[in-house]
């Protein structure tokens, strides 16, 4: 289960790196660095992917807890 969570976090970091690369890539003064999609559109798509992956990971954690695949640990609640 830890492997799935780690894989999800790495995918989120990868999507964030793609957005950073899209932001930094390209020419100066608004001139495109390479033909194809504008960098604003690539960056928005990468950030939307990051948000979707984050929501999916959060939902997977909640579902895993409800199914009993993961158990809470840490500080016990005081009564």
mmCIF file as gemmi writes it, N, C-alpha and C atoms, coordinates in Angstrom:
data_model
loop_
_atom_site.group_PDB
_atom_site.id
_atom_site.type_symbol
_atom_site.label_atom_id
_atom_site.label_alt_id
_atom_site.label_comp_id
_atom_site.label_asym_id
_atom_site.label_entity_id
_atom_site.label_seq_id
_atom_site.pdbx_PDB_ins_code
_atom_site.Cartn_x
_atom_site.Cartn_y
_atom_site.Cartn_z
_atom_site.occupancy
_atom_site.B_iso_or_equiv
_atom_site.pdbx_formal_charge
_atom_site.auth_seq_id
_atom_site.auth_asym_id
_atom_site.pdbx_PDB_model_num
ATOM 1 N N . UNK Axp A 1 ? 0.824 -1.189 0 1 0 ? 1 A 1
ATOM 2 C CA . UNK Axp A 1 ? 0 0 0 1 0 ? 1 A 1
ATOM 3 C C . UNK Axp A 1 ? 0.87 1.255 0 1 0 ? 1 A 1
ATOM 4 N N . UNK Axp A 2 ? 1.984 1.205 0.701 1 0 ? 2 A 1
ATOM 5 C CA . UNK Axp A 2 ? 2.88 2.355 0.72 1 0 ? 2 A 1
ATOM 6 C C . UNK Axp A 2 ? 3.427 2.65 -0.665 1 0 ? 2 A 1
ATOM 7 N N . UNK Axp A 3 ? 3.611 1.59 -1.455 1 0 ? 3 A 1
ATOM 8 C CA . UNK Axp A 3 ? 4.118 1.758 -2.808 1 0 ? 3 A 1
ATOM 9 C C . UNK Axp A 3 ? 3.12 2.543 -3.666 1 0 ? 3 A 1
ATOM 10 N N . UNK Axp A 4 ? 1.831 2.277 -3.495 1 0 ? 4 A 1
ATOM 11 C CA . UNK Axp A 4 ? 0.803 2.986 -4.26 1 0 ? 4 A 1
ATOM 12 C C . UNK Axp A 4 ? 0.789 4.463 -3.883 1 0 ? 4 A 1
ATOM 13 N N . UNK Axp A 5 ? 0.897 4.756 -2.592 1 0 ? 5 A 1
ATOM 14 C CA . UNK Axp A 5 ? 0.912 6.144 -2.147 1 0 ? 5 A 1
ATOM 15 C C . UNK Axp A 5 ? 2.155 6.865 -2.662 1 0 ? 5 A 1
ATOM 16 N N . UNK Axp A 6 ? 3.286 6.2 -2.607 1 0 ? 6 A 1
ATOM 17 C CA . UNK Axp A 6 ? 4.532 6.792 -3.098 1 0 ? 6 A 1
ATOM 18 C C . UNK Axp A 6 ? 4.451 7.037 -4.604 1 0 ? 6 A 1
ATOM 19 N N . UNK Axp A 7 ? 3.883 6.1 -5.329 1 0 ? 7 A 1
ATOM 20 C CA . UNK Axp A 7 ? 3.72 6.258 -6.771 1 0 ? 7 A 1
ATOM 21 C C . UNK Axp A 7 ? 2.802 7.441 -7.084 1 0 ? 7 A 1
ATOM 22 N N . UNK Axp A 8 ? 1.735 7.601 -6.323 1 0 ? 8 A 1
ATOM 23 C CA . UNK Axp A 8 ? 0.826 8.735 -6.502 1 0 ? 8 A 1
ATOM 24 C C . UNK Axp A 8 ? 1.515 10.062 -6.237 1 0 ? 8 A 1
ATOM 25 N N . UNK Axp A 9 ? 2.298 10.132 -5.162 1 0 ? 9 A 1
ATOM 26 C CA . UNK Axp A 9 ? 3.018 11.366 -4.851 1 0 ? 9 A 1
ATOM 27 C C . UNK Axp A 9 ? 4.057 11.693 -5.912 1 0 ? 9 A 1
ATOM 28 N N . UNK Axp A 10 ? 4.738 10.677 -6.428 1 0 ? 10 A 1
ATOM 29 C CA . UNK Axp A 10 ? 5.717 10.918 -7.495 1 0 ? 10 A 1
ATOM 30 C C . UNK Axp A 10 ? 5.028 11.4 -8.771 1 0 ? 10 A 1
ATOM 31 N N . UNK Axp A 11 ? 3.845 10.89 -9.057 1 0 ? 11 A 1
ATOM 32 C CA . UNK Axp A 11 ? 3.1 11.352 -10.23 1 0 ? 11 A 1
ATOM 33 C C . UNK Axp A 11 ? 2.682 12.808 -10.066 1 0 ? 11 A 1
ATOM 34 N N . UNK Axp A 12 ? 2.284 13.199 -8.849 1 0 ? 12 A 1
ATOM 35 C CA . UNK Axp A 12 ? 1.91 14.584 -8.577 1 0 ? 12 A 1
ATOM 36 C C . UNK Axp A 12 ? 3.119 15.499 -8.747 1 0 ? 12 A 1
ATOM 37 N N . UNK Axp A 13 ? 4.261 15.089 -8.223 1 0 ? 13 A 1
ATOM 38 C CA . UNK Axp A 13 ? 5.484 15.892 -8.357 1 0 ? 13 A 1
ATOM 39 C C . UNK Axp A 13 ? 5.91 15.969 -9.82 1 0 ? 13 A 1
ATOM 40 N N . UNK Axp A 14 ? 5.736 14.88 -10.56 1 0 ? 14 A 1
ATOM 41 C CA . UNK Axp A 14 ? 6.055 14.888 -11.991 1 0 ? 14 A 1
ATOM 42 C C . UNK Axp A 14 ? 5.17 15.862 -12.764 1 0 ? 14 A 1
ATOM 43 N N . UNK Axp A 15 ? 3.879 15.909 -12.442 1 0 ? 15 A 1
ATOM 44 C CA . UNK Axp A 15 ? 2.975 16.849 -13.11 1 0 ? 15 A 1
ATOM 45 C C . UNK Axp A 15 ? 3.347 18.287 -12.768 1 0 ? 15 A 1
ATOM 46 N N . UNK Axp A 16 ? 3.773 18.523 -11.535 1 0 ? 16 A 1
ATOM 47 C CA . UNK Axp A 16 ? 4.218 19.858 -11.149 1 0 ? 16 A 1
ATOM 48 C C . UNK Axp A 16 ? 5.496 20.245 -11.894 1 0 ? 16 A 1
ATOM 49 N N . UNK Axp A 17 ? 6.389 19.294 -12.082 1 0 ? 17 A 1
ATOM 50 C CA . UNK Axp A 17 ? 7.614 19.553 -12.842 1 0 ? 17 A 1
ATOM 51 C C . UNK Axp A 17 ? 7.293 19.839 -14.304 1 0 ? 17 A 1
ATOM 52 N N . UNK Axp A 18 ? 6.297 19.143 -14.868 1 0 ? 18 A 1
ATOM 53 C CA . UNK Axp A 18 ? 5.885 19.412 -16.245 1 0 ? 18 A 1
ATOM 54 C C . UNK Axp A 18 ? 5.358 20.832 -16.382 1 0 ? 18 A 1
ATOM 55 N N . UNK Axp A 19 ? 4.602 21.291 -15.389 1 0 ? 19 A 1
ATOM 56 C CA . UNK Axp A 19 ? 4.076 22.657 -15.429 1 0 ? 19 A 1
ATOM 57 C C . UNK Axp A 19 ? 5.214 23.669 -15.323 1 0 ? 19 A 1
ATOM 58 N N . UNK Axp A 20 ? 6.19 23.39 -14.469 1 0 ? 20 A 1
ATOM 59 C CA . UNK Axp A 20 ? 7.338 24.283 -14.35 1 0 ? 20 A 1
ATOM 60 C C . UNK Axp A 20 ? 8.148 24.339 -15.627 1 0 ? 20 A 1
ATOM 61 N N . UNK Axp A 21 ? 8.301 23.208 -16.266 1 0 ? 21 A 1
ATOM 62 C CA . UNK Axp A 21 ? 9.051 23.166 -17.531 1 0 ? 21 A 1
ATOM 63 C C . UNK Axp A 21 ? 8.302 23.927 -18.616 1 0 ? 21 A 1
ATOM 64 N N . UNK Axp A 22 ? 6.972 23.781 -18.642 1 0 ? 22 A 1
ATOM 65 C CA . UNK Axp A 22 ? 6.171 24.504 -19.626 1 0 ? 22 A 1
ATOM 66 C C . UNK Axp A 22 ? 6.25 26.01 -19.387 1 0 ? 22 A 1
ATOM 67 N N . UNK Axp A 23 ? 6.34 26.406 -18.125 1 0 ? 23 A 1
ATOM 68 C CA . UNK Axp A 23 ? 6.423 27.823 -17.801 1 0 ? 23 A 1
ATOM 69 C C . UNK Axp A 23 ? 7.771 28.402 -18.225 1 0 ? 23 A 1
ATOM 70 N N . UNK Axp A 24 ? 8.832 27.647 -18.036 1 0 ? 24 A 1
ATOM 71 C CA . UNK Axp A 24 ? 10.172 28.142 -18.327 1 0 ? 24 A 1
ATOM 72 C C . UNK Axp A 24 ? 10.579 27.96 -19.782 1 0 ? 24 A 1
ATOM 73 N N . UNK Axp A 25 ? 9.942 27.044 -20.475 1 0 ? 25 A 1
ATOM 74 C CA . UNK Axp A 25 ? 10.309 26.752 -21.848 1 0 ? 25 A 1
ATOM 75 C C . UNK Axp A 25 ? 9.719 27.8 -22.782 1 0 ? 25 A 1
ATOM 76 N N . UNK Axp A 26 ? 10.416 28.07 -23.847 1 0 ? 26 A 1
ATOM 77 C CA . UNK Axp A 26 ? 9.899 29 -24.842 1 0 ? 26 A 1
ATOM 78 C C . UNK Axp A 26 ? 10.783 30.22 -24.956 1 0 ? 26 A 1
ATOM 79 N N . UNK Axp A 27 ? 10.441 31.045 -25.913 1 0 ? 27 A 1
ATOM 80 C CA . UNK Axp A 27 ? 11.238 32.232 -26.18 1 0 ? 27 A 1
ATOM 81 C C . UNK Axp A 27 ? 10.892 33.386 -25.266 1 0 ? 27 A 1
ATOM 82 N N . UNK Axp A 28 ? 11.534 34.514 -25.544 1 0 ? 28 A 1
ATOM 83 C CA . UNK Axp A 28 ? 11.298 35.717 -24.755 1 0 ? 28 A 1
ATOM 84 C C . UNK Axp A 28 ? 10.355 36.643 -25.515 1 0 ? 28 A 1
ATOM 85 N N . UNK Axp A 29 ? 9.803 37.623 -24.823 1 0 ? 29 A 1
ATOM 86 C CA . UNK Axp A 29 ? 8.923 38.637 -25.408 1 0 ? 29 A 1
ATOM 87 C C . UNK Axp A 29 ? 7.698 38.032 -26.08 1 0 ? 29 A 1
ATOM 88 N N . UNK Axp A 30 ? 7.198 36.933 -25.54 1 0 ? 30 A 1
ATOM 89 C CA . UNK Axp A 30 ? 5.99 36.325 -26.059 1 0 ? 30 A 1
ATOM 90 C C . UNK Axp A 30 ? 6.169 35.498 -27.313 1 0 ? 30 A 1
ATOM 91 N N . UNK Axp A 31 ? 7.39 35.378 -27.805 1 0 ? 31 A 1
ATOM 92 C CA . UNK Axp A 31 ? 7.628 34.574 -29 1 0 ? 31 A 1
ATOM 93 C C . UNK Axp A 31 ? 7.709 33.102 -28.602 1 0 ? 31 A 1
ATOM 94 N N . UNK Axp A 32 ? 7.023 32.237 -29.319 1 0 ? 32 A 1
ATOM 95 C CA . UNK Axp A 32 ? 7.078 30.82 -28.952 1 0 ? 32 A 1
ATOM 96 C C . UNK Axp A 32 ? 8.453 30.232 -29.211 1 0 ? 32 A 1
ATOM 97 N N . UNK Axp A 33 ? 8.874 29.35 -28.335 1 0 ? 33 A 1
ATOM 98 C CA . UNK Axp A 33 ? 10.175 28.711 -28.476 1 0 ? 33 A 1
ATOM 99 C C . UNK Axp A 33 ? 10.157 27.554 -29.447 1 0 ? 33 A 1
ATOM 100 N N . UNK Axp A 34 ? 9.026 26.914 -29.579 1 0 ? 34 A 1
ATOM 101 C CA . UNK Axp A 34 ? 8.908 25.78 -30.491 1 0 ? 34 A 1
ATOM 102 C C . UNK Axp A 34 ? 7.491 25.751 -31.032 1 0 ? 34 A 1
ATOM 103 N N . UNK Axp A 35 ? 7.3 25.211 -32.22 1 0 ? 35 A 1
ATOM 104 C CA . UNK Axp A 35 ? 5.949 25.178 -32.78 1 0 ? 35 A 1
ATOM 105 C C . UNK Axp A 35 ? 5.046 24.231 -32.008 1 0 ? 35 A 1
ATOM 106 N N . UNK Axp A 36 ? 3.785 24.492 -32.088 1 0 ? 36 A 1
ATOM 107 C CA . UNK Axp A 36 ? 2.82 23.621 -31.412 1 0 ? 36 A 1
ATOM 108 C C . UNK Axp A 36 ? 1.958 24.401 -30.456 1 0 ? 36 A 1
ATOM 109 N N . UNK Axp A 37 ? 1.658 23.773 -29.357 1 0 ? 37 A 1
ATOM 110 C CA . UNK Axp A 37 ? 0.738 24.322 -28.38 1 0 ? 37 A 1
ATOM 111 C C . UNK Axp A 37 ? 1.352 25.505 -27.627 1 0 ? 37 A 1
ATOM 112 N N . UNK Axp A 38 ? 0.58 26.556 -27.341 1 0 ? 38 A 1
ATOM 113 C CA . UNK Axp A 38 ? 1.114 27.668 -26.544 1 0 ? 38 A 1
ATOM 114 C C . UNK Axp A 38 ? 1.501 27.211 -25.141 1 0 ? 38 A 1
ATOM 115 N N . UNK Axp A 39 ? 2.51 27.878 -24.567 1 0 ? 39 A 1
ATOM 116 C CA . UNK Axp A 39 ? 2.999 27.401 -23.275 1 0 ? 39 A 1
ATOM 117 C C . UNK Axp A 39 ? 1.981 27.587 -22.158 1 0 ? 39 A 1
ATOM 118 N N . UNK Axp A 40 ? 1.115 28.602 -22.259 1 0 ? 40 A 1
ATOM 119 C CA . UNK Axp A 40 ? 0.081 28.786 -21.248 1 0 ? 40 A 1
ATOM 120 C C . UNK Axp A 40 ? -0.891 27.618 -21.207 1 0 ? 40 A 1
ATOM 121 N N . UNK Axp A 41 ? -1.21 27.099 -22.368 1 0 ? 41 A 1
ATOM 122 C CA . UNK Axp A 41 ? -2.135 25.968 -22.439 1 0 ? 41 A 1
ATOM 123 C C . UNK Axp A 41 ? -1.488 24.692 -21.892 1 0 ? 41 A 1
ATOM 124 N N . UNK Axp A 42 ? -0.199 24.491 -22.209 1 0 ? 42 A 1
ATOM 125 C CA . UNK Axp A 42 ? 0.517 23.316 -21.677 1 0 ? 42 A 1
ATOM 126 C C . UNK Axp A 42 ? 0.624 23.388 -20.164 1 0 ? 42 A 1
ATOM 127 N N . UNK Axp A 43 ? 0.923 24.59 -19.647 1 0 ? 43 A 1
ATOM 128 C CA . UNK Axp A 43 ? 1.07 24.749 -18.207 1 0 ? 43 A 1
ATOM 129 C C . UNK Axp A 43 ? -0.268 24.524 -17.506 1 0 ? 43 A 1
ATOM 130 N N . UNK Axp A 44 ? -1.345 25.067 -18.068 1 0 ? 44 A 1
ATOM 131 C CA . UNK Axp A 44 ? -2.671 24.876 -17.467 1 0 ? 44 A 1
ATOM 132 C C . UNK Axp A 44 ? -3.07 23.409 -17.469 1 0 ? 44 A 1
ATOM 133 N N . UNK Axp A 45 ? -2.75 22.701 -18.55 1 0 ? 45 A 1
ATOM 134 C CA . UNK Axp A 45 ? -3.084 21.277 -18.628 1 0 ? 45 A 1
ATOM 135 C C . UNK Axp A 45 ? -2.288 20.478 -17.591 1 0 ? 45 A 1
ATOM 136 N N . UNK Axp A 46 ? -1.005 20.811 -17.415 1 0 ? 46 A 1
ATOM 137 C CA . UNK Axp A 46 ? -0.18 20.101 -16.438 1 0 ? 46 A 1
ATOM 138 C C . UNK Axp A 46 ? -0.655 20.378 -15.014 1 0 ? 46 A 1
ATOM 139 N N . UNK Axp A 47 ? -1.053 21.613 -14.728 1 0 ? 47 A 1
ATOM 140 C CA . UNK Axp A 47 ? -1.545 21.931 -13.387 1 0 ? 47 A 1
ATOM 141 C C . UNK Axp A 47 ? -2.908 21.284 -13.131 1 0 ? 47 A 1
ATOM 142 N N . UNK Axp A 48 ? -3.743 21.2 -14.164 1 0 ? 48 A 1
ATOM 143 C CA . UNK Axp A 48 ? -5.026 20.509 -14.008 1 0 ? 48 A 1
ATOM 144 C C . UNK Axp A 48 ? -4.8 19.021 -13.744 1 0 ? 48 A 1
ATOM 145 N N . UNK Axp A 49 ? -3.811 18.447 -14.404 1 0 ? 49 A 1
ATOM 146 C CA . UNK Axp A 49 ? -3.465 17.05 -14.154 1 0 ? 49 A 1
ATOM 147 C C . UNK Axp A 49 ? -2.994 16.863 -12.715 1 0 ? 49 A 1
ATOM 148 N N . UNK Axp A 50 ? -2.205 17.805 -12.209 1 0 ? 50 A 1
ATOM 149 C CA . UNK Axp A 50 ? -1.729 17.715 -10.831 1 0 ? 50 A 1
ATOM 150 C C . UNK Axp A 50 ? -2.882 17.759 -9.846 1 0 ? 50 A 1
ATOM 151 N N . UNK Axp A 51 ? -3.839 18.642 -10.079 1 0 ? 51 A 1
ATOM 152 C CA . UNK Axp A 51 ? -5.003 18.733 -9.199 1 0 ? 51 A 1
ATOM 153 C C . UNK Axp A 51 ? -5.819 17.44 -9.258 1 0 ? 51 A 1
ATOM 154 N N . UNK Axp A 52 ? -6.008 16.902 -10.45 1 0 ? 52 A 1
ATOM 155 C CA . UNK Axp A 52 ? -6.765 15.658 -10.592 1 0 ? 52 A 1
ATOM 156 C C . UNK Axp A 52 ? -6.067 14.498 -9.885 1 0 ? 52 A 1
ATOM 157 N N . UNK Axp A 53 ? -4.736 14.427 -10.012 1 0 ? 53 A 1
ATOM 158 C CA . UNK Axp A 53 ? -3.995 13.365 -9.332 1 0 ? 53 A 1
ATOM 159 C C . UNK Axp A 53 ? -4.073 13.517 -7.816 1 0 ? 53 A 1
ATOM 160 N N . UNK Axp A 54 ? -4.024 14.749 -7.325 1 0 ? 54 A 1
ATOM 161 C CA . UNK Axp A 54 ? -4.116 14.988 -5.884 1 0 ? 54 A 1
ATOM 162 C C . UNK Axp A 54 ? -5.473 14.556 -5.344 1 0 ? 54 A 1
ATOM 163 N N . UNK Axp A 55 ? -6.532 14.905 -6.059 1 0 ? 55 A 1
ATOM 164 C CA . UNK Axp A 55 ? -7.877 14.515 -5.635 1 0 ? 55 A 1
ATOM 165 C C . UNK Axp A 55 ? -8.032 12.994 -5.69 1 0 ? 55 A 1
ATOM 166 N N . UNK Axp A 56 ? -7.496 12.379 -6.732 1 0 ? 56 A 1
ATOM 167 C CA . UNK Axp A 56 ? -7.585 10.915 -6.854 1 0 ? 56 A 1
ATOM 168 C C . UNK Axp A 56 ? -6.829 10.22 -5.721 1 0 ? 56 A 1
ATOM 169 N N . UNK Axp A 57 ? -5.652 10.733 -5.358 1 0 ? 57 A 1
ATOM 170 C CA . UNK Axp A 57 ? -4.892 10.135 -4.261 1 0 ? 57 A 1
ATOM 171 C C . UNK Axp A 57 ? -5.63 10.285 -2.934 1 0 ? 57 A 1
ATOM 172 N N . UNK Axp A 58 ? -6.214 11.454 -2.704 1 0 ? 58 A 1
ATOM 173 C CA . UNK Axp A 58 ? -6.976 11.679 -1.477 1 0 ? 58 A 1
ATOM 174 C C . UNK Axp A 58 ? -8.177 10.735 -1.411 1 0 ? 58 A 1
ATOM 175 N N . UNK Axp A 59 ? -8.893 10.598 -2.519 1 0 ? 59 A 1
ATOM 176 C CA . UNK Axp A 59 ? -10.044 9.685 -2.551 1 0 ? 59 A 1
ATOM 177 C C . UNK Axp A 59 ? -9.594 8.245 -2.338 1 0 ? 59 A 1
ATOM 178 N N . UNK Axp A 60 ? -8.45 7.867 -2.915 1 0 ? 60 A 1
ATOM 179 C CA . UNK Axp A 60 ? -7.941 6.502 -2.723 1 0 ? 60 A 1
ATOM 180 C C . UNK Axp A 60 ? -7.592 6.246 -1.256 1 0 ? 60 A 1
ATOM 181 N N . UNK Axp A 61 ? -7.03 7.248 -0.585 1 0 ? 61 A 1
ATOM 182 C CA . UNK Axp A 61 ? -6.715 7.094 0.839 1 0 ? 61 A 1
ATOM 183 C C . UNK Axp A 61 ? -7.993 6.911 1.644 1 0 ? 61 A 1
ATOM 184 N N . UNK Axp A 62 ? -9.016 7.713 1.35 1 0 ? 62 A 1
ATOM 185 C CA . UNK Axp A 62 ? -10.285 7.573 2.071 1 0 ? 62 A 1
ATOM 186 C C . UNK Axp A 62 ? -10.928 6.209 1.823 1 0 ? 62 A 1
ATOM 187 N N . UNK Axp A 63 ? -10.929 5.773 0.575 1 0 ? 63 A 1
ATOM 188 C CA . UNK Axp A 63 ? -11.509 4.465 0.245 1 0 ? 63 A 1
ATOM 189 C C . UNK Axp A 63 ? -10.712 3.341 0.906 1 0 ? 63 A 1
ATOM 190 N N . UNK Axp A 64 ? -9.394 3.471 0.921 1 0 ? 64 A 1
ATOM 191 C CA . UNK Axp A 64 ? -8.55 2.453 1.555 1 0 ? 64 A 1
ATOM 192 C C . UNK Axp A 64 ? -8.84 2.345 3.045 1 0 ? 64 A 1
ATOM 193 N N . UNK Axp A 65 ? -9.067 3.474 3.68 1 0 ? 65 A 1
ATOM 194 C CA . UNK Axp A 65 ? -9.395 3.459 5.107 1 0 ? 65 A 1
ATOM 195 C C . UNK Axp A 65 ? -10.753 2.803 5.344 1 0 ? 65 A 1
ATOM 196 N N . UNK Axp A 66 ? -11.736 3.157 4.499 1 0 ? 66 A 1
ATOM 197 C CA . UNK Axp A 66 ? -13.074 2.579 4.653 1 0 ? 66 A 1
ATOM 198 C C . UNK Axp A 66 ? -13.083 1.074 4.395 1 0 ? 66 A 1
ATOM 199 N N . UNK Axp A 67 ? -12.259 0.616 3.479 1 0 ? 67 A 1
ATOM 200 C CA . UNK Axp A 67 ? -12.202 -0.807 3.155 1 0 ? 67 A 1
ATOM 201 C C . UNK Axp A 67 ? -11.359 -1.593 4.17 1 0 ? 67 A 1
ATOM 202 N N . UNK Axp A 68 ? -10.631 -0.888 5.019 1 0 ? 68 A 1
ATOM 203 C CA . UNK Axp A 68 ? -9.811 -1.56 6.017 1 0 ? 68 A 1
ATOM 204 C C . UNK Axp A 68 ? -8.434 -1.94 5.519 1 0 ? 68 A 1
ATOM 205 N N . UNK Axp A 69 ? -8.03 -1.427 4.366 1 0 ? 69 A 1
ATOM 206 C CA . UNK Axp A 69 ? -6.709 -1.745 3.824 1 0 ? 69 A 1
ATOM 207 C C . UNK Axp A 69 ? -5.595 -1.031 4.571 1 0 ? 69 A 1
ATOM 208 N N . UNK Axp A 70 ? -5.925 0.122 5.163 1 0 ? 70 A 1
ATOM 209 C CA . UNK Axp A 70 ? -4.935 0.858 5.975 1 0 ? 70 A 1
ATOM 210 C C . UNK Axp A 70 ? -5.549 1.11 7.333 1 0 ? 70 A 1
ATOM 211 N N . UNK Axp A 71 ? -4.715 1.201 8.332 1 0 ? 71 A 1
ATOM 212 C CA . UNK Axp A 71 ? -5.158 1.426 9.707 1 0 ? 71 A 1
ATOM 213 C C . UNK Axp A 71 ? -4.485 2.68 10.253 1 0 ? 71 A 1
ATOM 214 N N . UNK Axp A 72 ? -5.203 3.469 11.035 1 0 ? 72 A 1
ATOM 215 C CA . UNK Axp A 72 ? -4.576 4.654 11.62 1 0 ? 72 A 1
ATOM 216 C C . UNK Axp A 72 ? -3.573 4.239 12.698 1 0 ? 72 A 1
ATOM 217 N N . UNK Axp A 73 ? -2.494 4.97 12.783 1 0 ? 73 A 1
ATOM 218 C CA . UNK Axp A 73 ? -1.489 4.757 13.826 1 0 ? 73 A 1
ATOM 219 C C . UNK Axp A 73 ? -1.097 6.111 14.382 1 0 ? 73 A 1
ATOM 220 N N . UNK Axp A 74 ? -0.293 6.103 15.406 1 0 ? 74 A 1
ATOM 221 C CA . UNK Axp A 74 ? 0.183 7.37 15.949 1 0 ? 74 A 1
ATOM 222 C C . UNK Axp A 74 ? -0.282 7.567 17.365 1 0 ? 74 A 1
ATOM 223 N N . UNK Axp A 75 ? -0.589 8.807 17.683 1 0 ? 75 A 1
ATOM 224 C CA . UNK Axp A 75 ? -0.949 9.189 19.054 1 0 ? 75 A 1
ATOM 225 C C . UNK Axp A 75 ? -2.369 8.719 19.346 1 0 ? 75 A 1
ATOM 226 N N . UNK Axp A 76 ? -2.558 7.949 20.431 1 0 ? 76 A 1
ATOM 227 C CA . UNK Axp A 76 ? -3.908 7.513 20.78 1 0 ? 76 A 1
ATOM 228 C C . UNK Axp A 76 ? -4.727 8.694 21.313 1 0 ? 76 A 1
ATOM 229 N N . UNK Axp A 77 ? -6.036 8.643 21.072 1 0 ? 77 A 1
ATOM 230 C CA . UNK Axp A 77 ? -6.915 9.709 21.541 1 0 ? 77 A 1
ATOM 231 C C . UNK Axp A 77 ? -7.085 9.611 23.044 1 0 ? 77 A 1
ATOM 232 N N . UNK Axp A 78 ? -7.036 10.752 23.723 1 0 ? 78 A 1
ATOM 233 C CA . UNK Axp A 78 ? -7.208 10.783 25.181 1 0 ? 78 A 1
ATOM 234 C C . UNK Axp A 78 ? -8.714 10.747 25.488 1 0 ? 78 A 1
ATOM 235 N N . UNK Axp A 79 ? -9.061 10.011 26.542 1 0 ? 79 A 1
ATOM 236 C CA . UNK Axp A 79 ? -10.481 9.911 26.945 1 0 ? 79 A 1
ATOM 237 C C . UNK Axp A 79 ? -10.664 10.358 28.347 1 0 ? 79 A 1
